[in-house]
Amino acid sequence: MGRKAKKLADKLPSVSRNLVEQAIDFTSPRGRLEMGGLLIGHLDSDGAIQVVTGFFPKQLEATAGYCEFSGSWVAMAAAACLYANQACSNPIIPELRIVGWIHTHPNLGLFLSSIDVATYKSLKLMTPDSKFIAVVIDPLRDEQGIFLDENSPNEYFSTSAVPEMSQQLRQKYHCFLDRMQEIKISKGSDELCAILPGDLRIERLLMGDTDDSRTASRAAIQKMKGAIWTLEEEIKTLKQKIKPLEGLNREIISMKKDSMIIQQHLLDLKSKTSQRNSLLQKLFS
């Protein structure tokens, strides 16, 4: 079982709760299959990580205990960050970067497995200052946690913050999301499964983006409704088949009662016959 870490003196990372909820909404319909993605953010004036957005690409492999996506998505995300930083260049606005990795542990709880630790280390090596976090969510238990260090696989913090952003910084994130939408259109939604806009969700919807997390949730609900309807039809069919069986069962019960009555009559006749035989023996003895 994981445990919440003790508070540190340094300022903790801020991870958008809206982003986490979007990740939970999108991955819940996958059931026990794990899924991984990347988190995009910036460093604030104190050097603390601020996670604002993220995405889930196509998984090369996904099981109940493992997930993997192509490393090319790290390069594409870094290039999209570079594009946004250059398009909205301003020395007083923090630069966007890959700041974390997010993956699911459906119905397993919050911890970093040995494979997770290895993945964390390899991704962290790509950052020059080691400013990199791991976020684990359990969409089936509705649990989430931030892991600050691969060497503490059972210690985590909750995600409940709302990152503060100036209008200029928001615009930079919109540049990043615009580029990710272009990649999604180019490669298809099968390759870039979900973009998580976090607190920028409403703005992105007004700009015409699809709501990937809500779309996945609605599709799952419709699938569940279809499954429920199928079960209801199967129950109706079974009930129709049961009715004649119930009638047959009543007939069997009635026949058993008749059989018991006949058996009792036979016993009575046997007893009377025995008594008569005894009398006859006495008369002729």
ABEGO torsion letter per residue (X at the ends): XBBBBBBBABBBBBBBAAAAAAAAAAAAAAEABBBBBBBBBBBBAAGBBBBABBBBBBBABBBAABBBBBAAAAAAAAAAAAAAAAABBBAABBBBBBABBBBBBBGAEBBBBAAAAAAAAAAAAABAAGBBBBBBBBAAAGBBBBBABAABAABBBBBABBBBBBAAAAAAAAAAAAAAAAAAAAAEAAABABBBAEAAAAAAAAAGBBBAAAAAAAAAAAAAAAAAAAAAAAAAAAAAAAAAAAAAAAAAAAAAAAAAAAAAAAAAAAAAAAAAAAAAAAAAX
